[in-house]
Amino acid sequence: MRSRAVRPIGVNTWVWTSPLTDTDLPPLLRRIAAVGFDAVELPLENVADLTADAVREILAETGLSPSVVGAMAPGRELVNAPDDVVRLTQQYLAGCIALAGSIGATRVCGPFYAHTGRLWRMDAGERERSYAELRRNLEPLAEQALAAGVTLGIEPLNRYETSLINTVEQALEALGPLLGQGVGLALDTYHLNIEERSSADAIRAAGEHLVHLQVCGNDRGAPGGDQTDWEGIFGALDDVGYDGALAIESFTAHNASIATAAAIWRPLAASQDELAENGLVFLRHADPSRSRDAPPHQGETP
């Protein structure tokens, strides 16, 4: 299957700030739109950080297409945790789904199984039981997502951030019957680069279940000019017919909590604006979907 649509290019507000709040939202989204992005990832670190009315207003002004990203902070667990912790995590994720449904976002993405950085050893039986528990605890959220017109994109993470789902193969095994029923896969080129023998083959394995793609350089900086096999990745995206957003996800080193969580110990560009702008320029010229029977992006020449 070959994609014929132009893939939108987006960016996560974590490039600049954390947490994202109603106060930060208007100037930051105006800045993102002015640079020329088509889409934006909105991290909802706490349910009260963003309100639907405020988000809808600035989205209408800027024309940016939104997706919602969840943050699995310590204490947010859907497996191997007390019942009250699981319930609170489900309530948080239900809040992410509700916001997405209210603002016209069709994707809520993140590693929705355990807090980022939680690691534990499992034998084959323990892993199988953890996957079964994950499906049970995700099922009511998948039903809520379907009712809201939203898909949960479950993200595999690298081995240093989780021991539960590192690869596309594991994600397909873990999610099984939920896939296509309000649940899909959200992939990140950073994690693919660490865990997969071939990022392109992993994308092909995800196939129709790929609902969102985050992109960055192998060093967590701007995509482009790095070791990532971008040609192979774009070819695989075409092969599976992916026409969703290419969302740049990187992080600022100037926020202590997010820098520690994402292990950002040095600047990845001269400025965060430069990181975003360089990534946008690269994706515009490298993604073949932007040159196939499509009008030029606003500000580009034919």
Salt bridges, closest charged atoms under 4 A:
ASP38 OD2 - ARG290 NH2 3.85
ASP38 OD1 - HIS297 NE2 2.76
GLU41 OE2 - HIS212 NE2 2.55
ASP53 OD1 - ARG56 NH2 2.25
GLU61 OE2 - ARG30 NE 2.64
GLU77 OE2 - HIS115 ND1 2.53
GLU77 OE1 - ARG118 NH1 2.91
GLU155 OE2 - HIS191 NE2 3.61
ASP188 OD2 - HIS191 NE2 3.85
ASP188 OD2 - ARG220 NH1 3.41
GLU195 OE2 - ARG159 NE 2.92
ASP201 OD1 - ARG204 NH1 3.11
GLU208 OE2 - HIS209 NE2 3.92
ASP238 OD2 - ARG2 NH2 3.68
ASP238 OD1 - ARG7 NH2 3.05
ASP238 OD2 - ARG292 NH1 2.78
ASP239 OD1 - ARG2 NH1 2.87
ASP239 OD2 - ARG204 NE 2.86
GLU249 OE1 - ARG220 NH1 3.28
ASP273 OD1 - ARG31 NH2 2.90
ASP287 OD1 - ARG7 NH2 2.72
ASP293 OD2 - ARG4 NH2 2.30
GLU300 OE2 - ARG284 NE 3.36
